[in-house]
Amino acid sequence: MKIEVRVPLFAEGATKIKIRQWLAEVGDQIKAGDNLVEAMTDKISINIEAPKSGILIEKLVEEDDTVLVDQVIAILSDEKEN
């Protein structure tokens, strides 16, 4: 099963955020709650966490990309498929 990693609503009224750094690589085993991405606006910095455990199989955005709230930025594969 594929698991989508989405940009969370991180502040009221916020619509976009810039990807600063990936903290995981494709192929890494990820646990629910692990930090995958560090992102920032001109005012705040946040970490985007894995919603569930699995293996990071695809990054859909690059560092320095600006992404929207609720945008899918990565795909995890459920461990049961591997």
C-alpha positions as CSV (number, residue, x, y, z in Angstrom):
1,M,0.0,0.0,0.0
2,K,1.3,3.5,-0.9
3,I,1.2,6.2,1.8
4,E,1.2,9.8,0.7
5,V,3.2,12.3,2.7
6,R,1.4,15.7,2.6
7,V,2.3,19.2,3.8
8,P,0.4,19.8,7.0
9,L,-1.5,23.0,7.8
10,F,1.3,24.5,9.9
11,A,-0.2,27.9,10.7
12,E,-3.6,29.5,10.3
13,G,-3.9,31.2,6.9
14,A,-0.6,29.7,5.6
15,T,-0.8,28.4,2.1
16,K,2.8,27.5,1.1
17,I,6.2,26.6,2.5
18,K,9.7,26.1,1.1
19,I,11.5,22.8,1.3
20,R,14.8,23.4,3.0
21,Q,16.3,19.9,3.4
22,W,15.3,16.3,3.1
23,L,16.2,14.4,6.2
24,A,15.6,10.9,4.6
25,E,16.7,9.3,1.4
26,V,14.8,7.0,-1.0
27,G,15.1,3.5,0.3
28,D,15.3,4.5,4.0
29,Q,13.1,2.6,6.5
30,I,10.9,5.2,8.1
31,K,8.9,5.0,11.3
32,A,5.6,6.9,11.9
33,G,6.5,10.3,13.4
34,D,10.1,10.4,11.9
35,N,11.1,13.8,10.5
36,L,11.3,13.5,6.7
37,V,11.7,17.1,5.6
38,E,12.7,20.5,7.1
39,A,10.7,23.3,5.6
40,M,10.5,27.0,6.3
41,T,8.7,30.3,5.6
42,D,10.1,33.7,6.2
43,K,8.8,33.5,9.8
44,I,8.9,29.8,10.9
45,S,10.6,26.5,10.4
46,I,8.8,23.2,10.7
47,N,9.6,19.5,10.3
48,I,7.2,17.4,8.2
49,E,6.8,13.9,9.7
50,A,5.9,10.5,8.3
51,P,2.3,9.8,8.8
52,K,2.9,6.0,9.0
53,S,5.8,3.5,9.0
54,G,7.2,2.3,5.7
55,I,10.0,2.7,3.2
56,L,10.5,6.0,1.4
57,I,10.1,5.1,-2.3
58,E,9.7,8.5,-4.0
59,K,10.4,12.2,-3.4
60,L,8.1,14.3,-5.4
61,V,9.7,17.7,-4.7
62,E,13.3,18.9,-4.4
63,E,15.1,21.1,-1.9
64,D,14.3,24.8,-2.5
65,D,10.9,24.0,-4.0
66,T,8.0,25.9,-2.7
67,V,5.0,23.7,-2.0
68,L,1.4,24.2,-1.0
69,V,-0.4,23.1,2.1
70,D,-1.9,19.5,1.6
71,Q,0.4,18.9,-1.4
72,V,1.8,15.4,-1.7
73,I,5.6,15.6,-1.4
74,A,6.7,12.0,-1.0
75,I,5.4,8.4,-1.2
76,L,6.1,5.7,1.4
77,S,5.5,2.0,0.7
78,D,3.8,0.0,3.5
79,E,6.2,-2.5,4.9
80,K,3.8,-5.4,4.1
81,E,4.5,-5.0,0.3
82,N,8.3,-5.4,0.7
